[in-house]
C-alpha cells in the first residue's frame, strides 16, 4: 500500500451535504460502483451463525434480512476492513480471552462498523419511511451530534488512527458459562445512546461507542468482578448497567484531529470535554434503572415487581447481599415446586 499523504490523514466528513448514498464510499467519500460494497455483518459471521436470512425489524416497521445490510466501500477501505474481520474471526474462534487480547481500539472499530451499518440504514429509511417512527433519529439534535463524533472516531477503519490519551469507547468482553447458555448468537443495540452488544458463542461484547471510556471507568469494579464465567442472567444484568449508564451520560466529547504533516503515518485525535465543571452523568434513579433491568430479564420471567422488591436497592444477581460477586450456575436458584 502506498504511503499516506497528509490529505489521506484528514477526517472525512459526510455530514457536509449529507453524502450517505450508495454511490459514495462511507468512509472516504470516493465514488464507488454498485458492486463496491461490504456486508454490515461479515460473511464469516453470517456463515458461522446462519444469519443471512435472519430478519431485522427497523424503526419504521420495515423488515430487512441481515444479508441485505451492506455499505458502499472503496477497494482500499474494503481491504482494511477485510483484514480487521480476519483478525476478529480468528480471535472469536478461540474465545473471550483472545478477543480481549485484540485490544479495545480494534474491537471498537469492529463493533462500530456494524453499529454504523444499522444506524445509517435506519437514518436513510426515515427519508421515505414505511411508517414514520414515533421518535425519528434525524430530529434528535443531541443524537446527531453524538453520531458525528462517533463517525470521526470510526475513521480508524479507513486509515491507521491513534487516540491520544483516551480510548474511543468503552468495550467490555464477558464470558458466558455454558451450563445454561442456549444462544450461540445474539445482537442488540440502543441507537439513541450508541450502545451495541453482540454474542459469539461464549463471548459477549458490549460497547458504548462515543463515551471516550467514561463508562468503562465508572464500571471498572463491576467489570473486574465479571472476569469469570457468568450465567446468562448475570450477563443481562451487566448489560443493563451499561445501557443505563449510557442513558445517564450527558456529555459529548469534542474531538480534534491533529494537522497531518508529510511523513505522518496515522490520523491522531485529541479529545476534550467542553465543560469539565459539570457532572458527566445525570443522577442515578433506581426506578429508571429497574425498568431497564426488568426488560433485560424478561427471558427469565423476572418481573419489575421482583426487581424493586426493595425499592432502595434493586435486585442484583451479579452481587449477593454482602456486595460480593455471586456465583450462579442455574436459574431459578431453586427448582420450582412440583
Phi and psi in degrees as a GROMACS rama.xvg file:
@    title "Ramachandran Plot"
@    xaxis  label "Phi"
@    yaxis  label "Psi"
@TYPE xy
-65.8039  151.431  UNK-2
-59.2829  152.75  UNK-3
-78.2167  139.187  UNK-4
-90.4155  162.815  UNK-5
-54.3904  -34.5068  UNK-6
-64.7636  -34.8941  UNK-7
-64.0025  -30.0361  UNK-8
-94.4851  20.7926  UNK-9
-100.74  136.707  UNK-10
-63.0399  140.046  UNK-11
-84.0724  137.513  UNK-12
-121.626  96.6792  UNK-13
-75.8751  -9.55819  UNK-14
-74.5661  -19.3997  UNK-15
-76.8534  103.482  UNK-16
88.8919  1.45535  UNK-17
49.2276  60.2582  UNK-18
-89.494  81.5772  UNK-19
-122.005  19.8631  UNK-20
-81.4576  173.934  UNK-21
-73.2274  -9.13018  UNK-22
-95.761  5.74165  UNK-23
-131.026  129.505  UNK-24
-56.4997  130.348  UNK-25
-69.1661  -17.0307  UNK-26
-107.84  -23.7969  UNK-27
-118.253  -20.7997  UNK-28
82.2469  0.946465  UNK-29
-69.6953  145.025  UNK-30
-63.2043  140.151  UNK-31
-134.711  160.156  UNK-32
-90.9032  176.071  UNK-33
-65.0632  -24.0917  UNK-34
-91.6233  -4.46347  UNK-35
-87.4217  77.9406  UNK-36
-138.251  161.011  UNK-37
-127.78  151.894  UNK-38
-75.62  142.616  UNK-39
-62.6264  -47.2897  UNK-40
-101.555  118.044  UNK-41
-54.5151  153.668  UNK-42
-56.2857  -38.3372  UNK-43
-66.8057  -34.142  UNK-44
-66.0654  -45.323  UNK-45
-61.7197  -39.1441  UNK-46
-71.9232  -44.7116  UNK-47
-65.9176  -35.6649  UNK-48
-115.313  14.6586  UNK-49
51.201  54.2461  UNK-50
-96.3334  -15.004  UNK-51
-51.9066  -41.9416  UNK-52
-102.232  14.6558  UNK-53
-76.3898  129.334  UNK-54
-83.0731  149.379  UNK-55
-124.515  127.488  UNK-56
-91.2141  125.596  UNK-57
-88.7805  172.537  UNK-58
-63.6505  -27.2346  UNK-59
-89.2497  15.179  UNK-60
75.7568  2.66639  UNK-61
-73.1914  150.164  UNK-62
-115.705  130.954  UNK-63
-124.86  156.132  UNK-64
-91.5466  149.276  UNK-65
-56.7414  -38.0122  UNK-66
-66.5394  -17.825  UNK-67
-83.4701  -12.6142  UNK-68
-82.6772  108.156  UNK-69
-138.291  157.36  UNK-70
-123.39  138.711  UNK-71
-71.3994  131.566  UNK-72
-148.08  137.389  UNK-73
-69.602  162.121  UNK-74
-55.9989  -40.8982  UNK-75
-65.3132  -41.0845  UNK-76
-66.4506  -41.9156  UNK-77
-59.1579  -40.7436  UNK-78
-62.7148  -44.7254  UNK-79
-65.7324  -40.5204  UNK-80
-70.2019  -36.4927  UNK-81
-63.3641  -37.2583  UNK-82
-63.9621  -43.8642  UNK-83
-60.1428  -44.9293  UNK-84
-62.7845  -36.4278  UNK-85
-66.5352  -36.9607  UNK-86
-65.5599  -45.2399  UNK-87
-68.8232  -39.4079  UNK-88
-58.5855  -45.4558  UNK-89
-64.5747  -42.1331  UNK-90
-67.6941  -41.1581  UNK-91
-61.7463  -32.2102  UNK-92
-67.3454  -21.8805  UNK-93
-96.4472  -16.816  UNK-94
110.793  -174.482  UNK-95
-56.6297  -42.5854  UNK-96
-61.4454  -40.8453  UNK-97
-68.3009  -35.3347  UNK-98
-66.1988  -43.4269  UNK-99
-58.6138  -37.2726  UNK-100
-66.4353  -18.4767  UNK-101
-65.9024  -26.1519  UNK-102
95.3946  151.451  UNK-103
-63.8008  -36.996  UNK-104
-62.7383  -43.4205  UNK-105
-65.6613  -45.1652  UNK-106
-66.132  -35.4896  UNK-107
-57.3616  -46.6282  UNK-108
-65.8923  -40.0457  UNK-109
-66.554  -47.4188  UNK-110
-67.6074  -38.254  UNK-111
-63.4142  -35.9038  UNK-112
-61.6556  -42.13  UNK-113
-68.6325  -42.8002  UNK-114
-60.786  -45.689  UNK-115
-57.1755  -44.2665  UNK-116
-60.9568  -41.9586  UNK-117
-69.6132  -44.7323  UNK-118
-62.9454  -46.0327  UNK-119
-70.038  -30.5555  UNK-120
-61.3306  -44.8657  UNK-121
-62.7771  -43.319  UNK-122
-64.0131  -44.1711  UNK-123
-68.9829  -33.8797  UNK-124
-64.9402  -27.31  UNK-125
-65.994  -17.7704  UNK-126
-67.9197  -35.615  UNK-127
-139.311  70.88  UNK-128
-71.8686  147.948  UNK-129
-67.2777  -47.9285  UNK-130
-136.074  127.53  UNK-131
-63.4862  125.186  UNK-132
-60.2565  151.337  UNK-133
-62.9844  -38.0983  UNK-134
-126.677  83.2408  UNK-135
-57.9501  136.914  UNK-136
-62.4846  -42.6169  UNK-137
-66.2012  -17.8421  UNK-138
-92.0254  1.16857  UNK-139
-99.3598  97.3738  UNK-140
-60.9431  -39.9592  UNK-141
-64.8842  -38.9455  UNK-142
-65.6987  -42.9533  UNK-143
-60.4705  -38.9984  UNK-144
-65.0761  -41.7139  UNK-145
-63.2527  -41.1328  UNK-146
-65.5317  -37.2521  UNK-147
-63.3053  -42.4063  UNK-148
-63.7274  -44.3027  UNK-149
-58.5338  -42.9623  UNK-150
-63.1273  -36.3434  UNK-151
-59.5419  -44.9981  UNK-152
-65.9198  -27.2586  UNK-153
-72.7865  -7.71565  UNK-154
-61.0456  -15.5012  UNK-155
-62.097  -16.0607  UNK-156
-73.8162  -22.998  UNK-157
-95.0741  -44.0494  UNK-158
-137.671  154.782  UNK-159
-55.0427  132.414  UNK-160
-133.077  140.878  UNK-161
-120.919  134.586  UNK-162
-106.383  107.731  UNK-163
-74.0667  115.276  UNK-164
61.5996  24.5753  UNK-165
-156.241  162.765  UNK-166
-106.687  145.442  UNK-167
-65.5158  -34.4018  UNK-168
-152.32  167.739  UNK-169
-89.6889  118.999  UNK-170
-119.39  129.468  UNK-171
-122.435  134.984  UNK-172
-119.862  115.447  UNK-173
-109.47  160.895  UNK-174
-117.45  125.876  UNK-175
-87.6797  129.599  UNK-176
-65.7649  127.217  UNK-177
-72.8955  -8.58487  UNK-178
-54.8306  -48.8376  UNK-179
-128.28  35.0422  UNK-180
-99.2918  101.175  UNK-181
-99.2209  -6.83019  UNK-182
-107.092  113.289  UNK-183
-73.8483  -28.8537  UNK-184
-142.606  134.864  UNK-185
-148.398  153.249  UNK-186
-148.335  145.704  UNK-187
-151.241  164.985  UNK-188
-152.733  166.827  UNK-189
-129.154  101.791  UNK-190
-63.3464  -31.1966  UNK-191
-72.9747  -24.2179  UNK-192
-114.501  3.95575  UNK-193
57.3067  48.0762  UNK-194
-110.04  138.16  UNK-195
-138.459  138.324  UNK-196
-137.205  140.426  UNK-197
-143.347  141.348  UNK-198
-112.95  127.793  UNK-199
-124.795  93.7172  UNK-200
57.1857  -117.16  UNK-201
-85.0695  -7.4597  UNK-202
-98.3458  132.751  UNK-203
-122.838  121.302  UNK-204
-108.637  130.496  UNK-205
-129.752  134.405  UNK-206
-146.911  141.03  UNK-207
-102.877  124.115  UNK-208
-99.2983  7.69711  UNK-209
-149.375  33.3394  UNK-210
-108.746  6.7587  UNK-211
42.8961  39.9185  UNK-212
83.6017  6.13926  UNK-213
-66.9766  -39.8071  UNK-214
-70.0695  -36.1035  UNK-215
-59.1307  -39.315  UNK-216
-66.6578  -43.9274  UNK-217
-66.6773  -30.0058  UNK-218
-95.9582  12.9545  UNK-219
-54.6839  -49.3825  UNK-220
-66.9163  -43.4244  UNK-221
-62.8856  -42.1096  UNK-222
-65.8374  -39.4947  UNK-223
-61.7318  -42.7148  UNK-224
-68.4418  -19.2964  UNK-225
-92.064  8.27904  UNK-226
-80.9339  63.6555  UNK-227
-163.449  162.158  UNK-228
-60.8127  129.364  UNK-229
-116.103  142.629  UNK-230
-64.9173  145.598  UNK-231
-52.4395  -31.5081  UNK-232
-68.0325  -29.1071  UNK-233
-75.8935  -37.2301  UNK-234
-61.628  -38.8898  UNK-235
-60.9916  -38.777  UNK-236
-66.5383  -41.9842  UNK-237
-59.3369  -44.6936  UNK-238
-62.0419  -40.3126  UNK-239
-59.6381  -39.291  UNK-240
-64.7414  -41.7904  UNK-241
-67.2514  -45.9105  UNK-242
-62.8933  -40.2335  UNK-243
-71.6534  -38.5813  UNK-244
-60.6175  -39.3814  UNK-245
-64.5902  -34.4292  UNK-246
-66.7275  -35.8344  UNK-247
-77.3291  -24.3155  UNK-248
-65.6282  122.775  UNK-249
-122.405  15.4348  UNK-250
-109.378  146.383  UNK-251
-117.995  122.465  UNK-252
-66.8378  145.368  UNK-253
-89.8447  124.983  UNK-254
-108.334  135.355  UNK-255
-127.246  109.667  UNK-256
-75.1612  135.131  UNK-257
-73.9689  143.405  UNK-258
-64.4752  120.969  UNK-259
-74.4951  150.925  UNK-260
-123.734  160.629  UNK-261
-55.3228  133.229  UNK-262
95.1158  -14.6068  UNK-263
-65.7285  146.574  UNK-264
-118.067  -1.65289  UNK-265
-139.244  149.901  UNK-266
-84.9385  126.652  UNK-267
-116.607  130.041  UNK-268
-112.082  140.553  UNK-269
-108.689  153.719  UNK-270
-131.338  141.25  UNK-271
-136.628  149.099  UNK-272
-102.06  123.206  UNK-273
-58.1862  -50.8524  UNK-274
-109.791  92.9013  UNK-275
-73.9852  -10.7733  UNK-276
-85.3444  -16.1659  UNK-277
-82.707  158.854  UNK-278
-70.2139  139.07  UNK-279
-74.3731  -36.659  UNK-280
-114.159  143.021  UNK-281
-67.0972  160.631  UNK-282
-60.6261  140.733  UNK-283
-70.7952  133.251  UNK-284
-123.514  117.435  UNK-285
-57.4095  -37.4285  UNK-286
-63.2577  -44.6466  UNK-287
-68.535  -40.839  UNK-288
-62.6406  -40.848  UNK-289
-60.7097  -37.1533  UNK-290
-61.4704  -45.8346  UNK-291
-61.237  -43.9476  UNK-292
-64.6754  -43.879  UNK-293
-62.5634  -36.8207  UNK-294
-64.1161  -41.3918  UNK-295
-66.8703  -26.906  UNK-296
-96.9395  6.98124  UNK-297
-55.257  -38.0747  UNK-298
-59.0264  -28.0531  UNK-299
-101.63  13.9241  UNK-300
57.6296  33.4156  UNK-301
-93.2016  117.817  UNK-302
-91.4971  168.459  UNK-303
-60.4379  -36.8495  UNK-304
-62.2516  -36.8362  UNK-305
-64.6832  -41.8438  UNK-306
-65.7178  -37.9826  UNK-307
-105.053  24.1604  UNK-308
-54.3837  -38.5121  UNK-309
-110.939  96.9686  UNK-310
-57.3952  -28.6113  UNK-311
-76.9083  -15.7451  UNK-312
-148.743  91.9677  UNK-313
-55.2742  149.078  UNK-314
-52.6184  137.256  UNK-315
-128.425  135.97  UNK-316
-108.615  -6.13819  UNK-317
-79.6187  -30.6063  UNK-318
-127.153  149.327  UNK-319
-89.9289  -172.986  UNK-320
-64.3402  -21.6774  UNK-321
-95.0004  12.4502  UNK-322
63.8142  28.6737  UNK-323
-103.162  148.581  UNK-324
-54.0942  131.667  UNK-325
-98.1344  136.535  UNK-326
-94.9698  124.222  UNK-327
-131.451  121.252  UNK-328
-100.786  -32.2559  UNK-329
-134.194  145.337  UNK-330
-135.116  132.236  UNK-331
-65.9198  161.52  UNK-332
-62.5345  -34.5334  UNK-333
-122.076  142.658  UNK-334
-60.4336  143.254  UNK-335
-63.0173  150.968  UNK-336
-63.2882  142.892  UNK-337
